[in-house]
Each structure stands twice: as C-alpha cells, then as structure tokens.
C-alpha cells in the first residue's frame, strides 16, 4: 500500500503536482528568507518564483515527453537552467569600494533552480538532501567562514579620508609597523552623508595574523579617517 502511494506521488497526478509545488515554495522560501534578511538583490519572493518556474519546467518536460512519446524530457528544463544564468548574473554587483557582491545570491538562484527541477521530476529524496545541504552551507557554514577570516595576515580595506595628508599619515603608520600596503587605489568620494573628499582601497599585509577589531583600534581612530570597512 505504501509503495503504491509513493508511486502515485512520483507520477504527474494532482496530489503529486500539489506536493511538488508546495515543497518548491517551502524549500525556496526558507532559503530566500536568509537572502531577504541581508537585503540582497534576490530574496524571498525571487527564490520562490525561480524554484516554482523550474519545477513547472521539469513537469512540463515530463508531460510533453509522455504526451508525444519523446525520449528527451530534459530539453525544456535544460533551457530553464541556461536562463537562470542570466538572472543570476544580474545580481552580481561591483560596489564603489571595488567589492564584488551577489555571488552567493547568484549561486543560490542557480541552486534553487536545480532544486525545483528535482522536485518537478518527483525526485523527493534528492531534493530533501540537496535542500539540507544548501541550508547548512548558507546558515551554519557562514559562521565557520566568518571565524576563519576573522584573523588574517592579508586584509583588504576601503577607507575614507577628509584630506590627502591623512592618507599619507595612514600609510606612514603602516610602514612604521612593518605592514606592506599594495593595490592602492585612490578616488574622489561624492557622498552627501559624509564629509570625505577622497577614498582609498588597499591591501594590507601583516607579519602576523591580526583581527579586524585590532585594525580598527589602530588605524580607525587616526585623524582624518572617517570611515573604514573590510571587503572580501
């Protein structure tokens, strides 16, 4: 009896379709909620729509294959995956600090599309395991990643100064502490919320691993430094 019920859920019956749509909304909604909380370009609703679309593409491919006798039910979902690549690329941004953002969001959109295809095909076991793995990567491994990069010998910084002379003092202090600064890029800052006249991105190489809080204590309180941020 149990095997018969499972078989029904793997076919394109009404209960199976409703289950796939429900799981698609549930799994993608949970994953998209994390992006929404961090105010990323693609969040809760985007993830749900992408996953639902992929689920529908997979079910449509299976349906057309069964209807026409085609041996290639993956043609439609394959095109859906290609399309997601363009959508994901639109979430990748380069900020004024020369920081690339949106890579995790873009990867998440592609992954949630694959999740939708798996659900659309009725591959529930794989979808559940895949969803768990993504959730662990986003929520749990994020804290592990933060701990790994909290202390490092190489730090990328974006700093805003009121005048050029304060940038010179910043670099002089770094040199006195045997810190090598390279990849220095200087640009004018136009931001009505701050009084900075110039900004700089740089890579600082320390002889020993240092915490970001220590960098803030040493360099962030210097005269003329009004904003400092680490970027990846």
C-alpha positions as CSV (number, residue, x, y, z in Angstrom):
1,X,0.0,0.0,0.0
2,X,2.8,2.4,1.0
3,X,4.7,1.6,-2.2
4,X,1.6,2.3,-4.3
5,X,1.2,5.7,-2.6
6,X,4.9,6.6,-3.3
7,X,4.5,5.6,-6.9
8,X,1.5,7.8,-7.3
9,X,3.5,10.8,-5.9
10,X,6.2,10.1,-8.5
11,X,3.7,10.4,-11.4
12,X,2.0,13.6,-12.6
13,X,-1.2,13.1,-10.6
14,X,-2.9,16.0,-9.0
15,X,-1.7,15.1,-5.5
16,X,1.9,14.8,-6.8
17,X,1.7,18.2,-8.6
18,X,0.3,19.9,-5.5
19,X,3.0,18.3,-3.3
20,X,5.8,19.4,-5.7
21,X,4.5,22.9,-5.8
22,X,4.2,23.0,-2.0
23,X,7.7,21.7,-1.4
24,X,9.1,24.0,-4.0
25,X,7.6,27.0,-2.2
26,X,8.6,25.7,1.2
27,X,12.2,24.9,0.4
28,X,12.9,28.0,-1.7
29,X,11.1,30.3,0.7
30,X,13.3,29.1,3.6
31,X,16.5,29.7,1.5
32,X,15.3,33.0,0.1
33,X,14.4,34.3,3.6
34,X,18.1,34.4,4.6
35,X,18.9,36.5,1.5
36,X,16.0,38.8,2.3
37,X,17.2,39.4,5.8
38,X,20.6,40.5,4.4
39,X,18.9,42.8,1.9
40,X,20.3,41.1,-1.1
41,X,19.1,41.8,-4.7
42,X,17.2,38.5,-4.9
43,X,15.3,37.5,-1.8
44,X,12.3,35.6,-0.5
45,X,9.9,36.1,-3.4
46,X,12.6,35.8,-6.1
47,X,13.8,32.5,-4.8
48,X,10.2,31.1,-4.7
49,X,9.4,32.3,-8.2
50,X,12.6,30.8,-9.6
51,X,12.1,27.5,-7.9
52,X,8.4,27.3,-8.9
53,X,9.3,28.1,-12.5
54,X,12.0,25.4,-12.6
55,X,9.5,22.9,-11.0
56,X,6.9,23.8,-13.7
57,X,9.6,23.5,-16.5
58,X,10.5,20.0,-15.3
59,X,6.9,18.8,-15.0
60,X,6.1,20.3,-18.4
61,X,9.0,18.5,-20.0
62,X,7.9,15.2,-18.4
63,X,4.3,15.8,-19.5
64,X,5.2,16.7,-23.1
65,X,7.5,13.7,-23.3
66,X,4.7,11.4,-22.1
67,X,2.2,13.0,-24.4
68,X,4.3,12.9,-27.6
69,X,6.4,9.8,-26.8
70,X,9.6,11.9,-26.8
71,X,12.7,10.4,-25.2
72,X,14.1,13.8,-24.1
73,X,12.0,15.2,-21.2
74,X,15.0,17.3,-20.1
75,X,15.0,19.7,-23.1
76,X,12.8,22.3,-21.5
77,X,14.4,22.3,-18.0
78,X,17.8,22.5,-19.7
79,X,16.8,25.8,-21.2
80,X,15.5,26.9,-17.9
81,X,18.9,26.4,-16.3
82,X,20.6,28.4,-19.0
83,X,18.1,31.2,-18.4
84,X,18.8,31.3,-14.7
85,X,22.4,32.0,-15.5
86,X,21.4,35.4,-17.0
87,X,19.2,36.1,-14.0
88,X,22.0,35.3,-11.5
89,X,24.5,37.4,-13.4
90,X,22.2,40.4,-12.8
91,X,22.5,40.0,-9.0
92,X,26.4,40.3,-9.1
93,X,27.4,43.9,-8.4
94,X,30.6,45.8,-8.0
95,X,30.3,48.4,-5.3
96,X,32.2,51.8,-5.1
97,X,34.6,50.0,-2.8
98,X,35.5,47.7,-5.7
99,X,33.9,44.9,-3.8
100,X,32.1,42.2,-5.7
101,X,28.8,41.3,-4.1
102,X,26.0,39.0,-5.0
103,X,28.0,35.9,-5.8
104,X,26.2,33.8,-3.1
105,X,22.8,35.1,-4.2
106,X,23.6,34.2,-7.8
107,X,24.8,30.8,-6.8
108,X,21.7,30.4,-4.6
109,X,19.4,31.2,-7.5
110,X,21.1,28.6,-9.7
111,X,21.0,26.0,-6.9
112,X,17.3,26.7,-6.1
113,X,16.5,26.3,-9.8
114,X,18.2,22.8,-9.7
115,X,16.2,22.1,-6.6
116,X,13.0,23.0,-8.5
117,X,13.9,20.6,-11.3
118,X,14.5,17.8,-8.8
119,X,11.1,18.4,-7.2
120,X,9.4,18.7,-10.6
121,X,10.8,15.3,-11.6
122,X,9.5,13.8,-8.3
123,X,13.0,13.1,-7.1
124,X,12.0,13.9,-3.5
125,X,14.9,12.2,-1.7
126,X,17.5,14.1,-3.7
127,X,15.6,17.3,-3.3
128,X,15.4,17.0,0.5
129,X,19.1,16.1,0.8
130,X,20.1,18.9,-1.5
131,X,17.9,21.4,0.3
132,X,19.5,20.4,3.6
133,X,23.0,20.8,2.2
134,X,22.2,24.3,0.8
135,X,20.7,25.4,4.1
136,X,23.7,24.1,6.1
137,X,26.0,26.0,3.6
138,X,24.1,29.3,4.0
139,X,23.3,29.3,7.7
140,X,25.8,27.1,9.5
141,X,28.9,27.3,7.4
142,X,28.6,31.1,7.3
143,X,29.6,31.4,11.0
144,X,32.5,29.0,10.3
145,X,33.6,31.1,7.4
146,X,33.5,34.3,9.5
147,X,35.7,32.7,12.1
148,X,38.2,31.6,9.5
149,X,38.6,35.0,8.0
150,X,38.4,37.0,11.3
151,X,42.1,36.8,11.8
152,X,44.3,37.0,8.7
153,X,47.7,38.3,7.6
154,X,46.2,39.9,4.5
155,X,43.3,42.3,4.8
156,X,41.5,44.3,2.1
157,X,40.3,47.7,3.2
158,X,38.1,50.5,2.0
159,X,38.9,53.8,3.8
160,X,37.6,57.3,3.5
161,X,39.7,60.3,4.4
162,X,38.9,64.0,4.8
163,X,42.2,65.1,3.0
164,X,45.1,63.5,1.2
165,X,47.5,64.3,4.0
166,X,45.7,61.9,6.3
167,X,46.0,59.1,3.8
168,X,49.8,59.8,3.8
169,X,49.8,59.6,7.6
170,X,47.8,56.3,7.4
171,X,50.4,54.8,5.1
172,X,53.3,56.1,7.2
173,X,51.9,54.4,10.3
174,X,51.5,51.1,8.3
175,X,55.1,51.4,7.2
176,X,56.3,52.0,10.7
177,X,54.6,48.9,11.9
178,X,56.2,46.8,9.1
179,X,52.9,46.5,7.3
180,X,53.2,46.3,3.5
181,X,50.4,48.1,1.6
182,X,49.8,47.5,-2.1
183,X,46.9,47.5,-4.6
184,X,46.3,51.1,-3.5
185,X,43.6,52.9,-5.5
186,X,42.5,56.4,-4.7
187,X,39.4,58.1,-5.9
188,X,37.2,61.1,-5.0
189,X,34.2,60.5,-2.8
190,X,30.9,62.1,-3.6
191,X,28.5,61.3,-0.8
192,X,26.3,63.9,0.8
193,X,26.1,61.9,4.0
194,X,29.8,62.2,4.7
195,X,32.4,64.9,4.5
196,X,35.1,62.7,2.9
197,X,36.9,64.2,-0.1
198,X,38.7,61.0,-1.1
199,X,38.5,57.3,-0.6
200,X,41.1,54.5,-1.0
201,X,41.0,50.8,-1.4
202,X,44.1,48.9,-0.4
203,X,45.5,45.5,0.6
204,X,47.5,45.4,3.9
205,X,49.9,42.5,4.5
206,X,50.8,41.9,8.2
207,X,53.7,39.8,9.5
208,X,51.3,38.0,11.9
209,X,47.6,37.2,11.7
210,X,45.6,40.2,13.0
211,X,41.9,40.6,13.9
212,X,39.8,43.2,12.1
213,X,39.0,44.7,15.5
214,X,42.7,45.3,16.1
215,X,43.0,47.1,12.8
216,X,40.0,49.3,13.7
217,X,41.6,50.2,17.1
218,X,45.0,51.0,15.4
219,X,44.0,52.7,12.2
220,X,40.4,53.6,12.5
221,X,41.0,56.2,15.2
222,X,43.6,58.1,13.2
223,X,42.9,61.8,12.5
224,X,41.2,62.2,9.2
225,X,39.9,58.7,8.9
226,X,36.1,58.9,9.0
227,X,35.1,55.5,7.5
228,X,36.7,52.1,7.3
229,X,35.4,48.8,6.1
230,X,36.9,45.4,5.3
231,X,35.9,43.8,2.0
232,X,36.5,40.3,0.5
